[in-house]
Amino acid sequence: MGPSLAEWLRKSLKTVSSPFIMTSTKATKKRTPRFPRLPKGPNGGIQLMLIQNVEHLGKAGEIVEVKPGHANNYLLPEGLAIISNEHHKRMVEKHRAKLLELERKRLSDLRSQADQIGKQSINVEANANEEGHLYGSVGSAEIVAALRANGYQVGPDNVKLEGVLKELGLYTVKIQLHPEVTTDLKVWVVPAASN
């Protein structure tokens, strides 16, 4: 004897797809979050421990509370902060003296570099007309390139200009290597060799 009518219907329904028969063959998957849950602070932000000093935020070893976007998009990917937990807090307390000594050494190195930069004067060549007005302008990128050519490692964010330089002449530019370490640099804007 062959299969019963019920068995035959079950078998045929599995093989035939019909728009009128609703069968669920997809297994449902649980969604995993893209980022792990971060510890919330008392004000609703994310609590992080800073690994390095961050301007306008805090110093290394401090616990700070920031918005989730700032934590996920800048501080964590750049390696400036880590998720604050009890283990990290204990490690910072244990090594606070060593961290302070490292910070003092770093500051003394930056101060010596600032003294060396302060004694320098750099030349930046630019195209200019007869009256001394530049066709373009001299900005922080050109100053950084001239400093790097002299062997100093500074970034464009270290050069504090009040505006771009648009004329030939001598300018005093502030170089900020650290929030506590600044120096003045003499920048000569001279006409390009082709003029």
N, C-alpha and C positions, 0 to 999 in steps of 0.2 A: 504494500500500500504506500502511496506517495505522501508527500507532506500535507499537513492539514491546511485548511484555508487561511487560518491566522498566521501560520509560519510562512506560507507563500506570500501573503500580503506584506509582512515585515521585510522579507527578503527583496521583494520587488520595489518597495518604497525606498530602500537604501540605495538601490542602483538607479532608479528613475528620479530625475529632479523635476519637480513640478512647481510652478509659482504658487499653487494653492496649498501646498503642503509645507508647513514651517517646521523644519528640523534644525536643531542647533548642533553643528558639527565642529564649530570653532571652540577651542579651549580658551577660556578667559585668562589673561595674564595680569598679574598685579603690576602696576606701574611703580618703578623705583624712582625716587627723587634724583634730580640731576646733581644737586649738591647735598652733602650731609646736613642734618639739622645743626644749626649753630646756636650756641648758648645765648639766650636773651638776657639783656640787662634790665635794671629796674625801670628804665625809661622806655623800654620796648625796642631798643637797638640791639646790635650784636656786640658781645663782649669779646675783645681780642687782646692779646698781649703783644706789644711792639717788640720786634727783634732789633730794629734800627731806629734812630731818631727820625721822626717824620715832622716836617715843618708844619706848624699850626695845629699839631695833634698831640704830640708828646715825645718823651724820650724812651730809649730802649729799656725794657723791663717793666714799663708801666702798663696797667690794665686800662684800656680805653673802651668807650662805647661809641660805635659808629652805625650809620645806616647800613642795611643789608647790601645795597648796591655798591657802596664804597668798599665794603669788606670783600665781596665776591669778585668785583671787577678790577680792583686796584691793589689793596693791601695784601691779600692772600696770594694772588698770582705773581706779584712782584717780589714776594718773599720778605716783605716789610713787617709782617705780623703773623702770628700763629693763633690757633684757637686756644682760648684761655681755659685751662683746667687746673685741678689741684696739684697734679704732678708738676706742671710747668711753673706754677707759683712757688712750690717748694724748691725747685731747682734754681730759680732766680734768687730766692732768699739765701740759698746756700752759697751761691757764687756771686753775690752782689759786690763784695770787695774786689773780686777779680774783674768784674765788669767795670767797676769804677776806675780801676787802674788802667784797663784797656782804653777807656774813654779819655782819661787824662793823657795817656801816651798819644792817642790819635789827635787830641787837641793840640798838644805840643808840636807834633809833626805838621799839622795844618798851619799853626802859627809861624813855624819856621818857613814853610812854603809861602805863606802870605808875606813874610818879610822879604823873601827873595823876589817875589812878584812885584812888591812895592818899589824895589830898587830898579826894576826894569822900565824901559820905555820901548814901545813897539811901533813899527811903521806899518800902516795899512795903505796900500796903493788903490787909487780909485780914479776913474775917468772924470775929468772936470772941465768946465769952460774957462775962458780967460779971467773971469771975475772970481773964480774960486768956488763956484757952485757945482756940486756933484751932479752928474747925470742920473745917477741912482742914489743909493744911500749906503752907509756903513752901519751894520747892525751887529748884534752879538755873535752871529755866526762867523763873520770876518775876523772879529777880535779873538774868538776862540781858536780859529785856524792859525792866526799869527802867534798866539801863545803856545799852541801845540808844536808849531815849527821851532819854537825856542826850547821845547822839552818840558813844558808844563801841562799836566793833565787836568783840565777844567772843562766843564760842560757849559752849554749855552744858558742854562738856568742859573749858573754862578755869576754871570755878568749882569749887573744891575744898571741898565741904561734908563735915563729919564725920557728918552726919545731917540730916534735914529739920528745919526750924524750926517748932515747934508752939505757941509762946507769943508774946505781944506783948513787945516790948522791943528792946534794942540788941544786935546781934551783930557779931562781927568774922569776916569771911569771907575766905579766901585766894583770890586770883585768880592763876592761873599762865598767863602768856602764852607762855612758852617754858620749857624745862627749867631754864634759868639765870636766868629773870626771873619773880619772884613779888612780889606786893604784898598788903597787907591793905586791905579795904574795909569801911567801917562801914555796916551795914544796919539801918535802923529798921523793925521790923514794927509797923505802926500799925493801929488798927481802921478798917474801911471807913467811908466817909462816911455810909452808911445807918444805922450803929449809933449 
